[in-house]
Amino acid sequence: MLLRTRYLTQGIAKVLIWIAALSTIAVMILILLQILAEGLPILHLRFFLESPREMGREGGIFPTIIGTVALTAVAILFATPLGVGTAIFLREYTRESHISRIIRFGTDCLAGVPSIIFGLFGFVFFVIYLNMGWSILSGGLTLAAMILPTIISTAEEAIKAIPYSYREVSYSLGGTKWQTVIRAILPNALPGIFTGIILGVGRSIGETAAIILTAGSSLVMPTSLFSPIRTMSIHFYILAREGISMDMAYGTGAALILLVLLINTVAHWLLNRYIRHRV
Amino acid sequence: MILGLITFFIFEQGLPLIWKIGPRAFILGERWVPSQGSFGILPMIVSSFWVTIGALALGIPLGLACTIFLCEWSPPSVGMVLRPAIQLLAAIPSVIYGFWGLIVLVPLVRNYLGGPGLSILSGSMILGFMILPTIISISEDSLNALPPSYKQGALALGATHWQAIWRVLIPAARSGIVTSIILGMGRAVGETMAMIMILGNAVKMPTSFLDSARTLTTNIGIEMGYASGAHRQALFATGVVLFIIIMLLNSLAIFLSRRRAG
C-alpha cells in the first residue's frame, strides 16, 4: 500500500511537470507565431528600404535599422576593449585579491541593474553633464555600460578554459607576459570573446528603456554621431503604445524577432562549436 | 568604476529632493501629483511589490518544473529543443512581451475577470514568463553541480525517482535555487517597458489584482520624457529607491552564491 502511494505521487508529479514544461514551450511558440503571422506579410523589401511617412503610419523602417546598427556598433566598439581588458586583468594579472574581488562584485552588481537605471544615469551623465545631447553617442555609451558585464564574464570564461600548458610553453620559449597574453591567450579565447560580443549585440537590439532616455526617439535619418535616432525596438514600442499603426507595429516586431533569432542562432552555434573544439 | 559613477550621479540628482521633503514623506506618501509638488511613492512601491509577488507565484513553480524536467526527466531530444528555446525566451526584447500581453492577455483578463484588463494580474503573468530563463538557467546549474552520488544514494535506499528529486536533490541545491529566485526578483522589479504597456499606469493604491497600477520603474519611464525641475529630481529619487532595492537583492544573491562556492 505504502509502495503504491509513493508511485502514485511520482506519477502525479511527473504529469504535472510535463504539463508545466510543455505549456511553457507552448506559450513561447504562441507569442512568436502570433507576431510573425501578423507581421511577415508586411515584410517586403520596400518595408526595409523606405523611410516612414506620417509618423510611421506608412512607408518603411529604414532609418530605424540604421539607428539600431549605429547604436549597437558604438556600444560594441567601446565595450569590447574595456571588457576584454578587464577579463585579462582579472585572469592573468591578479590573483584573488581585494581589487579583483571588488571588480567582480562590481560587475556582478552591474549585471543586475535594471535598464531604466542605466537610462537615468546615461541621461544625467552623457546627455546633460557631458553635453552630448540625445545622440547615437550617448545612447551607445549607455548601452556599452549595460553589456559590459556580459562581455567580461564570457571573456573570463574563455580565458579560464585555456589550458595552463599554453602559458607555460610561451614562457619557456622566452615570451614575456605581454607576448603570452597577445600571442597565446587572446587568439585561443577569441571564439569565446566573440560569443560575448554577439550576446551583447542581441541585448542592444532589444533594449528600449535605457535608449529612449539617452538617444531620443527622432525619426529622421541620422547624419552624425551626435544626431538623435530611433531604434527598431523604440519604433515598435511607439507604434504599438500610441496606436499609430498596428500593421507597421507587427511588421517591425516580426523584423525584430527574426533579427534576434538569427543572432541567437549564430551565438549558439559558435558556442557549441567552441565547446566541442575545446573538449 | 562605472557602477560608482552610476551610483554617484543618480544619488546626486535624487537625494536633494528626498532630503527636502523628508524620506518618510517621500516613501510613505500616498499622493503623487507633480504639478502640485506632492511626491509620494508608496502606491508605486506597493504596486512593484505585488507585481513581483505575482510574477514569482507564476515563475517559481513553472521555473522549478522546467528545471526538474530538463535535468531529470526530459528525453534528450526534448531537452535539445527546450534548452535553446529557453535561452531564446531570454533574448526576446521586453517590448515584444509587452505588446503580446497588450493584444492577447489584456483583452482576456478584461472579458473573463472584469476590470480594465490593464492590471497587476496581466503584468504579473507576463513578468512570470520573462523571469523564467533566469530562474531555470541558474537553478539548473546548481542541480547539475551536485555530485551524482546524492541521487545514487537515494535511489539505492529504495526511494522512487521523484522522492530522490524532491527530498534529496532539491534541498541540496537549495541555495542555488534561492539565488536564482532572488535574481529573478531583481529582474521583475526592474522591468520597465513591458510593464508600461500592460499595467495601465494609474497612480493609486492598488486594491485588487485586477486594478491598474504603476510601478517604480514605469513611473520613471513614463514621466522622464517631459519632466523638469523638482519633478525630474523626484523621478531620480524614485530611481534611488529602486536602485537601493535592486542592490540589496543583488548583494543577497551574490552573498548566497559565494557561500555555496566557498
Contacts between the chains, C-beta under 8 A, distances in Angstrom:
chain1	res1	chain2	res2	distance
A	6	B	160	5.2
A	6	B	162	8.0
A	6	B	163	6.6
A	7	B	160	6.3
A	9	B	160	7.7
A	9	B	162	6.2
A	9	B	163	7.9
A	10	B	160	4.7
A	10	B	161	6.4
A	10	B	162	3.7
A	10	B	163	7.4
A	13	B	162	4.8
A	13	B	166	7.4
A	14	B	73	6.8
A	14	B	162	7.0
A	16	B	65	6.9
A	17	B	65	4.6
A	17	B	68	5.7
A	17	B	69	5.1
A	17	B	73	6.6
A	18	B	69	7.1
A	18	B	73	7.7
A	20	B	61	6.9
A	20	B	62	5.4
A	20	B	65	3.4
A	20	B	66	6.5
A	20	B	69	7.3
A	21	B	65	6.0
A	21	B	66	5.1
A	21	B	69	4.1
A	21	B	70	7.7
A	21	B	74	7.3
A	21	B	82	6.8
A	23	B	62	7.9
A	24	B	62	5.9
A	24	B	66	5.7
A	24	B	86	7.9
A	24	B	129	7.8
A	24	B	132	6.7
A	25	B	81	7.8
A	25	B	82	6.5
A	25	B	85	5.9
A	27	B	129	6.5
A	28	B	85	6.1
A	28	B	88	7.4
A	28	B	89	5.7
A	28	B	129	7.8
A	31	B	92	7.4
A	31	B	96	7.2
A	31	B	97	7.3
A	31	B	100	4.9
A	32	B	92	7.9
A	34	B	100	6.6
A	34	B	103	7.9
A	34	B	104	6.9
A	35	B	96	6.6
A	35	B	99	7.4
A	35	B	100	6.8
A	105	B	254	6.6
A	106	B	1	7.5
A	106	B	2	7.8
A	106	B	3	4.6
A	106	B	4	7.9
A	108	B	250	6.9
A	108	B	254	5.3
A	109	B	3	5.9
A	109	B	247	6.5
A	109	B	250	5.0
A	109	B	251	7.5
A	109	B	254	7.5
A	110	B	2	6.6
A	110	B	3	5.3
A	112	B	183	6.7
A	112	B	186	4.9
A	112	B	187	7.9
A	112	B	190	7.8
A	112	B	246	6.1
A	112	B	249	7.2
A	112	B	250	4.2
A	112	B	253	7.4
A	113	B	3	7.8
A	113	B	6	7.1
A	113	B	190	7.4
A	113	B	243	7.4
A	113	B	246	6.2
A	114	B	186	7.7
A	114	B	187	7.8
A	114	B	189	7.2
A	114	B	190	2.4
A	114	B	191	7.1
A	114	B	192	6.9
A	114	B	217	6.4
A	114	B	242	7.0
A	114	B	246	6.2
A	115	B	190	7.1
A	115	B	192	6.6
A	116	B	190	6.9
A	116	B	192	4.4
A	116	B	217	4.9
A	116	B	220	5.3
A	116	B	221	5.7
A	116	B	239	7.4
A	116	B	242	7.6
A	117	B	6	7.0
A	117	B	10	6.8
A	117	B	190	7.4
A	117	B	239	5.9
A	117	B	242	6.5
A	117	B	243	5.6
A	117	B	246	7.4
A	118	B	6	7.4
A	119	B	220	7.8
A	119	B	221	7.9
A	119	B	224	7.5
A	120	B	10	5.7
A	120	B	13	7.8
A	120	B	220	6.6
A	120	B	224	7.4
A	120	B	235	7.7
A	120	B	236	6.2
A	120	B	239	4.7
A	121	B	5	7.2
A	121	B	6	4.4
A	121	B	9	5.6
A	121	B	10	5.9
A	123	B	224	7.2
A	124	B	9	4.7
A	124	B	10	7.3
A	124	B	12	7.9
A	124	B	13	5.6
A	124	B	236	7.6
A	125	B	5	6.5
A	125	B	9	5.2
A	129	B	9	7.3
A	145	B	2	5.1
A	145	B	6	7.6
A	148	B	2	6.9
A	202	B	91	5.3
A	205	B	93	7.1
A	206	B	91	7.0
A	206	B	92	7.1
A	206	B	93	3.0
A	206	B	94	7.0
A	206	B	95	7.6
A	206	B	96	7.9
A	207	B	93	7.4
A	208	B	93	6.9
A	208	B	94	6.8
A	208	B	95	5.2
A	208	B	192	7.8
A	208	B	193	4.6
A	209	B	94	8.0
A	209	B	192	4.2
A	209	B	193	5.3
A	209	B	217	7.7
A	209	B	221	5.8
A	212	B	221	7.7
A	212	B	225	7.7
A	213	B	224	5.7
A	213	B	225	8.0
A	233	B	93	5.1
A	233	B	95	5.3
A	236	B	95	5.6
A	236	B	96	7.7
A	236	B	99	7.2
A	237	B	95	4.7
A	237	B	98	7.7
A	237	B	193	6.2
A	237	B	197	7.7
A	240	B	95	7.5
A	240	B	98	7.8
A	240	B	99	4.9
A	240	B	102	6.9
A	240	B	197	7.0
A	241	B	196	7.3
A	241	B	197	6.0
A	249	B	99	7.0
A	253	B	96	5.9
A	253	B	99	6.2
A	256	B	93	6.1
A	256	B	96	6.6
A	257	B	92	7.0
A	257	B	96	6.5
A	260	B	88	7.8
A	260	B	91	5.2
A	260	B	92	6.3
A	260	B	93	6.8
A	261	B	88	7.1
A	263	B	91	7.6
A	264	B	84	7.7
A	264	B	87	6.7
A	264	B	88	5.7
A	264	B	91	5.0
A	268	B	84	5.8
A	268	B	87	7.1
